[in-house]
Amino acid sequence: IVCPEGYIKQNELSVVNGCKNKGLECGKGFQCVCKPCMRAFDVDVFPKILEDRTDGNSSDSGGEKRAFFYEACKKNDICATMEQLRPTTFTFLDNRKRNNVNFQVRFFQGNDEKFKLLTLIQSSKDPFEYEFNVNSSELGISIFEVLA
């Protein structure tokens, strides 16, 4: 599936179930696709969730952890729940695939109007993918914004 300029392909689950979710039936032996593309934000941000892969029977608490990415964060909505003083990693994708752009991630805690600039790490696999860590020391809502 190739999406037009300004649109990105939805995740596989959304594409596969798109017609079914709209109440449209697909004939036997056919693969139906409904709305496989969606308007792209300039960037999409994803929380990187680490899940413990131990079987629960091990006395070793240092079990293997694997990273999982779920749906992109919605603008002005809760993106992840974090523990105080425990860093949470986020990944963001530049959907416009811009070269030589300087991104800035601003982090606000609580009611403070001052922000802290977060360090960005560019992916070695994808030149349009970046990571940053958020480490909140305060109870309450923290906000970050990605600027180009």
N, C-alpha and C positions, 0 to 999 in steps of 0.2 A: 504494500500500500504506500503510495506516494502522496503526501499532503501538499496542498498549495501553499504558496508564500504566506507567512504569518500564522500558519496552523501547524500543529504537531500531532503525531499519531497517539491515540489513547493507549493505555496499557492493554495487554493481551486479553485480560478478563473482561474489560469493558467492550472491546471489539467483538469478542466471541459471543457475549450475552446481550449486545446492543439491541438487536431486533426483538429478542425475547422480552427484554425489559420494557419495550415499547408496546408489547402485546401483539406483535406481528409474528405469524408462523412462517416457518421455512419448510418448503417441500422436502420430502424424503430424497436423500441423495444430493441435496444442494447445500452450499455454504452461503448463508446470507450475511451481509455486512450492512449495518445501519450506523451512520454517523461515526466512522472510524477516526475522524480527525476532529480536533477541537482548537479553538483560537488559543494561541500561545501567549502567555505572559512573557515579558522580556527575559525573566529568569524564573525557574521553578526551584523551590527549596524543599529538601527532603530530610527528615530526621534519620540519623543512622542509629538503628536500634540494635544493641548487642544482646543476643539471647544465649543463655547457658545451654550447652549441648550435652550435659551429663545426664545419665539415666536416673539420677536420684538415689542410687544405691551406693555410690562411691563416698568414702569418707574424705576424699580429697576435694576441697572447695575450689581448687584452681582448675576447674573444668574448662574444656575448650569452648570458646565463644565465637559465634559467627555473626557477621553484620547483615542486617536485612533492611531494605528500603521499602517503604510502603507508599501510600499516596502522597503526592506533593502537598505541601502546606497551602491552605487557602489564605488569601490576604486578610489581615485583621482578624484572624481566628486563632484558637489555641492549636499549636503545632506539635507540642510535645510536653510531657510532664517530666520534670527534672527533680533530682535530689539536691539539696544545698551542698555546695562545695564538691560536687561530683560533676566533672566535665561531661557535656553532651556534644557529640559531633553532628554537624549538619553538612549536607552536600548541596551545592546549587549548580544548576546547568544554565549556561547562557544560550537560550533558545534562538537568539538572533545570530549566534556564531560570529561574534565580532573579534577581529584581530586588534592587537595593541590597545586594549581598553584597560583602564585602571578601575577596578572594583573597590568599593569600600563597604565594610559591614560595620554598622554602628549598633552598639548594645546599650540599652537603657534598663536600669533596675529601679523597681518601685516607682516612687513619685519624683525621682531625681530627673531634672531637665538636662543634666550633663550626660554625655555619652562616652563610652570607651570604644576605641577602634579595635576591632578584632583582627588577628593575623590570618591571612588567607594562604592556603596551600593549593597550588595548581596540580591537577591530576597528571600523572605521567602517562596515563592511558588515553585520556581525552583532553585536548587543549581547551575545551570549553566547559570543563568541569572543575569545580573548586570545592575545598573543604574548609570549615572553620569550627572552632570549639567554643562553646559557651559554658562559663563557669559562674554560676550565680551564688552570691554569698548572702543574699537577703530572701526573706520569706515574701511571697506575693508574686505578682506577674512581672515578667521581664519581657522586653520587646527588642527585637533586632530588625534592622532594615538594611537592604542591599541596594547600594547606589552605584551607578556607572558614571 
